[in-house]
Amino acid sequence: MSEGPKDQEEIEFMPPLDFSSLIFPFYTQALMKLGLMENPQTNQNEENLDYARRLIDLLDLLKDRTKGNLQPEEENFLEAVLSQLKMHYLNKTQAIKL
């Protein structure tokens, strides 16, 4: 019996080719660095607020550089991601000061 080039188990997930696919990796990395999501490789929470801030800054830079070139839903998605990450970052940094 001849099998195709890949078994079902070997087929990798291919994310859709859209703007959110560009944003999502930065978002999930930032959540991990904020300690809000486990690192899937270590199954542990790893907090690094400096690195989280850098990822947020990268998303802010992307927002600035794409201004006027995004579809309304893309712009809304990016703004929502940034707002959420900034809120979590602020909560983390204020908790450290207390």
C-alpha positions in Angstrom: 0.0 0.0 0.0 1.5 3.3 -1.1 1.3 6.2 1.3 1.4 9.9 0.4 4.4 12.1 0.9 3.5 12.5 4.6 1.5 10.5 7.1 -1.3 12.4 8.8 0.8 12.7 12.0 3.7 14.4 10.1 1.6 17.2 8.5 2.5 20.5 10.2 -0.1 23.1 11.0 0.2 26.0 8.6 -1.2 29.3 9.9 -3.3 31.4 7.6 -1.3 33.9 5.5 -2.7 37.1 7.1 -1.7 40.0 9.3 -2.7 38.2 12.5 -0.2 35.5 11.7 2.6 38.1 11.9 1.4 39.5 15.2 0.5 36.3 17.0 4.0 35.0 17.6 5.1 38.3 19.2 1.9 38.3 21.3 2.4 34.8 22.6 6.1 35.4 23.3 5.2 38.5 25.3 2.6 36.6 27.3 5.2 34.0 28.2 7.8 36.6 29.2 5.2 38.3 31.3 4.8 35.0 33.1 1.1 34.7 32.0 1.6 31.7 29.8 3.8 28.6 30.2 6.7 28.1 27.9 5.6 25.0 25.8 9.2 23.8 25.7 9.8 23.9 29.5 6.2 23.7 30.7 7.1 26.5 33.2 6.3 30.1 33.6 9.3 32.2 32.9 9.1 35.9 33.7 11.4 38.4 31.9 9.9 41.9 32.0 12.7 43.5 30.0 12.2 41.0 27.1 8.4 41.5 27.4 8.9 45.2 27.1 11.0 44.7 24.0 8.3 42.6 22.3 5.7 45.3 23.2 8.0 47.9 21.7 8.4 45.9 18.5 4.6 45.6 18.1 4.4 49.4 18.7 7.0 50.0 16.1 5.1 47.8 13.7 1.9 49.7 14.5 3.6 53.0 13.7 5.2 51.7 10.5 1.9 50.2 9.1 -0.3 53.2 10.1 -2.7 53.9 7.2 -1.9 50.6 5.5 -4.0 48.2 7.5 -7.5 47.0 7.1 -9.8 48.2 10.0 -10.0 44.7 11.5 -6.1 44.3 11.3 -5.7 47.7 13.0 -8.3 46.8 15.7 -6.5 43.4 16.3 -3.1 45.1 16.7 -4.5 47.8 19.0 -6.3 45.1 21.2 -3.1 43.0 21.5 -1.0 46.1 22.4 -3.6 47.3 24.9 -3.8 43.9 26.6 0.0 43.5 26.7 0.6 47.0 28.1 -2.0 46.5 30.8 -0.4 43.2 31.9 3.1 44.8 31.8 1.9 47.8 33.8 0.3 45.5 36.4 3.5 43.4 36.7 5.8 46.5 37.0 3.5 48.2 39.6 3.3 45.0 41.7 7.2 45.0 41.8 7.2 48.5 43.2 4.8 47.7 46.0 
